[in-house]
Structure formats: C-alpha cells, structure tokens
Amino acid sequence: MVAMLGALRADLGAARVPCVLDASDPSLVRLLGLPPMPYPLIWVLTHADLHTVPRIAAFTEFISIALRKKRSVFAGGEDG
C-alpha cells in the first residue's frame, strides 16, 4: 500500500484505494463515476483479561466513538 500511495502521489497512474485516504491527502484526486467499494466491519478487540482495565476501556470507548464519527468518510463521503 505504501508503494502504491507513493506512485499515486508522484502522478504515476491511478489506483483504487480506500476513500478515507483521499479525504486525508490533498495530493490525491478522486475519480468520479466509480461505485464505492464496501468496507468490511472494523472490530475493536481487547484481550479478555484486559477489557475491564480502566485505561483500556477508556481507549476502546474513545476509538469506537471516533470511528463512528468518521463512518461517512469510510463510505466515500466528505470528512466528518
């Protein structure tokens, strides 16, 4: 993925990459007319022994909320 993004940034062609990448990188331009690709579910996992540790629980809650707020970006919408 890193090499492909480097080639895209160097204007060496076109590639299908997650919408969230072009939303966060102004050097990439979205090609219009292509249907969005479905994303698999994103799972936030912790070890069974750690999910009740306060700092782990706090991070899990934080990252879950942050990902939900960006749901439209993952679906091809604008930064949200």
Protein Blocks (a to p, Z undefined) as FASTA:
>chain_A
ZZmmmmmmnopaccdddfklmmmmmkbccdehiacdddddddddddfklmmgmklmmmmm
mmmmmmmmmmmmmnopacZZ
